[in-house]
Amino acid sequence: MEYQVAADALKGKVILVTGAGDGIGRQAAISYAQHGATVILLGRTVKKLESVYDEIEAAGYPQPAIIPLDMMGQPANTTGIWLIPSSCSLENWMAYYTTQAFWAC
């Protein structure tokens, strides 16, 4: 028996993916979008993030957001996947993120 994830399993979810420009982060972002999530692409290289953004858009998945961020001085292993609480709108989270600190909700 093989498990199949529903095409809309992540519909209505917002997922922040760090290291989204390449490797596991890139594939995770595309897979989450494929299953209906709105993904926030976080990484150091804008060109790579734009490539993932374009791929998600071209496939007709929910429109992603890009946050270029160089985490210089942080531990080398900073790739991870964070879920934004469903009670927090993407607009509120982005507005708070760009003016205050990392989490708004």
Sequence and secondary structure as in RCSB ss.txt:
>XXXX:A:sequence
MEYQVAADALKGKVILVTGAGDGIGRQAAISYAQHGATVILLGRTVKKLESVYDEIEAAGYPQPAIIPLDMMGQP
ANTTGIWLIPSSCSLENWMAYYTTQAFWAC
>XXXX:A:secstr
      TTTTTT EEEEETTTSHHHHHHHHHHHHTT EEEEEES HHHHHHHHHHHHHTT    EEEE   TTS 
S    EEE  TTS HHHHHHHHHHS S   
